Amino acid sequence: MYVKTYKIKNEQARIDDHDMAEQLAEKAKRYAALGFDYIAKQLADDQKRAEGLHPSAFYRQLTNEEERATSWFFNGSVHLTVQNGTLSKGFSHYRHDLPPEQVLTELELALSMDLFDGFFIRYLEARRTDPILIGYAFSGYYLLAQWGEESLIDIGTIVDQCHEMMIAHDANRRETFREEREESMTKRIVKAILNLFFY
């Protein structure tokens, strides 16, 4: 079994300013109480950064392009949400490659540090292999781990394959649109000719 974890040590993301964290926590509570949920979540995210417990201090953040590509490429997904430091829905719907010990350790660590609002296990439905574990928070999506029996698919390769498939899909849509437009035009011309001769 191949396993890759994406834990990093990003010292730039670790501030450890407890005074700032307390101020941000207080502000977040005030804004939340007044119904400014988005601002409160943003302040809570900044608070985690000030405490040195922001996901970007530990895991690589996926770019928007990588997140879209992985959600499209891995057509199977199990969504796990976090409530009060525990998973509200476990792996009961996941019936593919069992996560190895290293992946379970990463998941437990991320849960114990309260880094994420939830997790996705994404996998290829047809092959039922090569799953990836992604954590998500207010600030975005983070790649935690990947595992598989034969080999691991590189995220860059996934993005490249998605680009190729999307280009082919767009070309097919344009061709279909052109054919439909030509067929429609032909029908209108035939109808106009028939109207000239028979009416």
C-alpha positions in Angstrom: 0.0 0.0 0.0 1.2 3.5 -0.9 0.6 6.3 1.5 1.5 10.0 1.3 0.7 12.6 3.9 0.9 16.3 3.2 1.7 17.6 6.6 4.1 20.6 6.4 5.6 22.9 8.9 4.8 26.4 7.8 6.5 28.8 10.3 5.1 31.9 8.5 1.6 30.8 9.3 2.3 30.3 13.0 2.0 33.6 14.8 1.3 32.5 18.4 0.0 35.9 19.6 -2.4 35.0 22.5 -3.4 38.7 23.1 -4.4 39.1 19.5 -6.2 35.8 19.5 -8.3 36.8 22.6 -9.2 40.2 20.9 -10.2 38.4 17.7 -12.3 35.9 19.7 -14.1 38.7 21.5 -14.8 40.5 18.2 -16.0 37.2 16.6 -18.5 36.7 19.4 -19.8 40.2 19.1 -20.3 40.0 15.4 -21.9 36.5 15.6 -24.3 37.8 18.3 -25.4 40.6 15.9 -25.9 38.2 13.0 -22.8 39.0 11.0 -21.9 35.4 10.5 -19.5 35.8 7.6 -17.4 38.4 9.4 -17.5 36.3 12.6 -16.2 33.3 10.7 -13.5 35.4 9.1 -12.5 36.7 12.6 -12.5 33.2 14.0 -10.2 32.1 11.1 -7.9 35.0 11.9 -8.0 33.9 15.6 -6.8 30.4 14.7 -4.0 32.0 12.7 -3.0 34.1 15.7 -3.1 31.1 18.0 -0.8 29.2 15.5 -3.5 26.7 14.9 -4.5 27.7 11.3 -4.7 24.8 8.8 -2.1 26.5 6.6 0.5 26.0 9.4 0.2 22.3 9.0 -1.2 21.3 5.6 -0.9 22.4 2.0 -3.8 24.4 0.8 -5.3 23.4 -2.5 -5.7 26.1 -5.1 -9.2 26.8 -6.4 -8.2 25.0 -9.6 -6.9 21.9 -7.7 -10.0 21.8 -5.5 -12.3 21.9 -8.6 -10.2 19.3 -10.4 -10.1 16.9 -7.4 -13.9 17.2 -6.9 -14.5 16.5 -10.6 -11.8 13.8 -11.1 -12.7 11.9 -7.9 -16.3 11.2 -8.7 -17.0 9.4 -5.4 -17.0 11.3 -2.1 -17.8 10.9 1.6 -18.4 14.1 3.6 -17.5 14.1 7.2 -18.5 17.1 9.4 -17.0 18.1 12.7 -19.1 19.1 15.7 -17.6 19.7 19.1 -14.3 18.1 18.1 -15.7 14.8 16.9 -16.9 13.6 13.5 -20.7 13.9 13.4 -20.9 11.3 10.6 -18.3 8.6 10.5 -16.9 6.4 7.8 -20.1 4.4 7.7 -20.8 5.3 4.0 -17.2 4.6 2.9 -16.7 1.1 1.5 -13.4 1.3 -0.4 -9.7 1.0 0.5 -9.5 1.2 4.3 -7.5 4.3 5.4 -4.1 3.1 6.7 -2.7 4.0 10.1 -0.8 7.1 8.8 -4.1 8.5 7.4 -6.0 7.8 10.6 -3.2 9.4 12.6 -3.4 12.6 10.5 -7.2 12.6 10.8 -7.0 12.2 14.6 -4.3 15.0 14.9 -6.4 17.4 12.8 -9.4 16.6 14.9 -7.5 17.1 18.2 -6.3 20.5 17.0 -9.7 21.6 15.8 -8.3 22.7 12.5 -11.2 21.9 10.2 -14.9 22.2 9.9 -15.1 18.9 8.1 -13.4 16.4 5.8 -13.9 14.8 2.4 -12.7 11.4 1.3 -12.7 11.5 -2.4 -12.1 8.4 -4.5 -12.5 7.1 -8.1 -15.9 5.4 -8.2 -15.0 3.0 -11.1 -11.7 1.8 -9.6 -12.7 2.2 -5.9 -9.0 3.0 -5.2 -6.6 5.9 -4.6 -8.6 8.0 -2.2 -7.6 11.4 -0.9 -8.4 13.0 2.4 -9.2 16.7 2.3 -9.9 19.0 5.2 -11.9 22.2 4.8 -12.2 25.3 6.9 -13.3 28.9 6.3 -10.1 29.7 4.6 -10.3 26.8 2.0 -9.5 23.2 1.3 -6.3 21.4 2.5 -4.8 18.2 1.3 -4.1 15.8 4.3 -3.4 12.4 2.8 -3.6 10.1 -0.1 -3.4 6.3 -0.3 -3.7 3.5 -2.8 -2.8 -0.1 -3.6 -0.9 0.3 -6.9 0.4 3.9 -7.0 -0.7 7.5 -6.2 -2.0 10.0 -8.7 -0.2 13.3 -8.4 -2.5 16.3 -8.0 -0.7 18.1 -10.9 -1.5 15.1 -13.1 -5.2 15.3 -12.0 -5.3 19.0 -12.9 -3.7 18.3 -16.3 -6.1 15.5 -17.1 -9.1 17.6 -16.1 -7.9 20.4 -18.4 -7.7 17.9 -21.3 -11.1 16.4 -20.5 -12.7 19.9 -20.2 -11.2 21.0 -23.5 -12.5 17.9 -25.2 -15.9 18.4 -23.5 -16.0 22.0 -24.7 -15.1 21.0 -28.2 -17.9 18.4 -28.2 -20.4 20.9 -27.0 -19.3 23.4 -29.7 -19.6 20.7 -32.4 -23.0 19.6 -31.1 -24.2 23.3 -31.1 -22.9 23.8 -34.7 -24.7 20.7 -35.9 -27.9 21.6 -34.2 -27.7 25.2 -35.6 -27.1 23.8 -39.1 -30.0 21.3 -38.8 -32.3 24.1 -37.5 -31.3 26.4 -40.4 -31.9 23.6 -42.9 -35.3 23.0 -41.5 -36.2 26.7 -41.7 -35.0 26.9 -45.3 -37.0 23.8 -46.4 -40.1 25.2 -44.6 -39.6 28.6 -46.4 -39.3 26.9 -49.8 -42.4 24.7 -49.2 -44.3 27.8 -48.1 -43.3 29.6 -51.4 -44.5 26.8 -53.6 -47.5 25.4 -51.8 -49.2 28.4 -50.2 
